[in-house]
């Protein structure tokens, strides 16, 4: 009896562990990420294959100090194209926050099918 209970507990623990590892991140049409480098803070905007930045819509990307006051506004042209899906900008402004707002659109056969707005304020730790 004890052996059976022990086997059931071990199997349940294995199933719970497996389920926890199987949790996948939901894919996003666009994602903004950052990391510290020797040169400062590197920001990357990565798009899903079918999405691109909407150049007709406003692009707002602000670097903010610890009081969330604007240090500088970053223009889209400051982001360098790393590949077809990823654009990178490196800042040396010693910011504490980055705030962004932009529109990305889904294209099929070079025609806009839908658009989505992305906005957030991220803390740079």
N, C-alpha and C positions, 0 to 999 in steps of 0.2 A: 504494500500500500504506500509506504513512504517513498519507495523507488518510483512508483507511478506518478505521484504528486511532484516529485523532483523533476522527472522527465517533462511533465506538463509545464512546470514553471520555466524550465530551460527553453522549451520550444516557444512559449509565449514571449520570453525575453528576446529570443532571436527574431521573432516576427515583428515585435515592436521596434527593434533596432533596424531591421530591414526597411520597414515602412518609413522610419524617420529619415533614412538615407535616400529614399526614393523621392522625397519632396523636391520638386524642381521649381526653379524660378520661372514665373510666368513671363513669356517673351513680351517685350515692349516695342512699340513702333520706333521709339527714340529713347535713348538713355544718356543721362549726363553723369559722368564719373570724374573723380579727381584723385591725385596722389602727389605726395611730396617728392621732389627731385632735388638734385644739387643746385639747379638753377632757380627753384622756387616751387610753385604749385602748378602742376600740369592738369588741365581740364580736357576731357574728351567727350565729344558728342558722337554717339554711335547710332546709326539708323538701321532699321530693318531693311531687307533687300528692296522691298516695294516702296519704301518711303524716302522722301527727300525734303530738305528744308524748303519752305515756301518763301522765295525771295521777294514776293510781292507784299507779304505781311511784315509787320514790324518784328525786329529781332532785338530783344533786350537782354543784356547780360551785364550785371553790375557786380563789382567787387566792393565789399563793405567792410568797415572797420568793426571793432568789438562792440560798438554802440549801434551798429547797423546803419551807419551813415556812409553815404557813397564816397568811395575813394576814386573810382574811375568807371566809365562805361566802356565795355569792350564791343567793338563792331564785329559783324560776321566775317568781314575780310581779314580779321586778325587770326581767325582759326585756319590753320594750315591743313590741307587735305592729306591725310596719311594714306588712305586708300578709298575705294568707292563708297565705303560705309562709315568711315571714321574721320573726324576732324578734331585737331588738337590745338590748344592754346596754352602757352606757359606764361605765368605771371610771376613777377618778382616784387609785388606791392605789399607783401606781408599782411594780406587780408585775413579776416576772421570768418567772413561769410561770403557766399556767392549767391546772387539772386538772378534767376533767369525766367524768361517768358518768350516762347517762340511757337511757330506753327509749322508742322510737318504734314505733308500730303502724300497720300497713296496714289501711285501712278500705275496705270495699265495701258500699254500701247501709247505711251507718251501723253496720256490724258489723265487729268485729275479725277479720281473716283471718290475720295473722301479726304477730309483734313481733320487734324486733331491738335489741340493747344497743349503745350507742355509748360508748366511753371512750377517753381519750387524755390525755397531758400535753403541752402545747405550750409552746415557749419563746418568750417575747416579746422580740424583739431591737430 
